Amino acid sequence: METRFLGKSGLKISVLSFGTMTFGGSDFFQEIGATQVDEAQHLIDICLDAGVNIFDTADVYSNGLSEEILGKALGKRRSDVIIATKAYGRMGQGVNDTGLSRYHLIRACEDSLRRLDTDYIDLYQVHGFDALTPLEETLRALDSLVHSGKVRYIGCSNYSAWHLMKALSVSERLNLEHYVSQQVYYSLVARELEFELIPLSLDQGVGILVWSPLAFGFLSGKYRRGQSQPEGTRRAKIGDIGTVSDLEKGYDIVEVLHEVANNRGVSVAQVALNWLLRQSGITSVIVGARNEQQLRDNLGAAQWELTLEEVNRLNEASAITPIYPYWHQRKFGAERIPQ
């Protein structure tokens, strides 16, 4: 499988990552998946055989169970892979059991290390933006974790462009470790980050990891306009979480996906994933699976490549209307702005 450098770091990761949100199955996450250790080991075997070298989790996934299962399933293979986890969400009832304060971050990291049964975390990501904690405090805490040897690289997730740019500026000004990556929501039905977050990443050398590339299953091939919703899927159990803002346009995109998939002899999901791999700035796309069949199909997306004509068809079907100031820049300054 192809590998790409993670931002300006010297770390190379596979273009497909394996997300372990389905590991555990407690509380809210029981409707997403309940993979236990034996099955997790089997799925990890498949990933490693395919060339996947990075596994993504978070402390909030099943209240820590995802990390525990990932650690047990990897076992002695831990040194052969890259583990990415995240902190920010609530992990207790105390007033300091959430957010990105030094207190919470260092405690969260130590708890993740224990659950993962490892001495270090390769990529430690903040799971959201904490507007109540100074960025300087968060970044100093992350910097200390790197220098202590508990963390190798740091990244962010679900930041807006100004959040990320400010964080990079603070790190540069204070000579602190900087975010090498951002983990973002991106798919054919959600292209908003193309206005700012992708250009920022390209300009500043920040890697991009994509979460929910199939829009919470909407782009899996199971959903068609005018058809009843399939039973037993995540969307059927817990509904949409805001991943598809324009349902009718989403169905238009799905129709094009089906046409391309039928012509290619591949699945709809593979087409949606392959489109992401062709987009500028993308380092790795995080795929998940509740069973072997889903996983093998998703991994197949890295074994072929859409043609430019197919990419353009999907781009046209999924294009979104520019917001200000981008419509103004394109209308009156297109010759000075890369398209």
Protein Blocks (a to p, Z undefined) as FASTA:
>chain_A
ZZddehjbfbdcdfbdcdfklggjeajllmnoccdfklmmmmmmmmmmnopabdcddfkl
gghmlmmmmmmmnmmmmmmpccdddehiacbjbfklgcjdfklmmmmmmmmmmmnopabd
fbacdfbdcfkbcfklmmmmmmmmmmnopafbdcdehiafklmmmmmmmmmmnopacdfb
dcddddfklcklmmmmmmmmmmnopacddehklgnolmnopacghiacdehiaklmnope
hlamblmlmmmmmmmmmmmmmmnopafklmmmmmmmmpghiabdcdddfbfklmmmmmmm
mmcccdfklmmmmmmmmpccdddfklmmmmmmmmmpcZZ
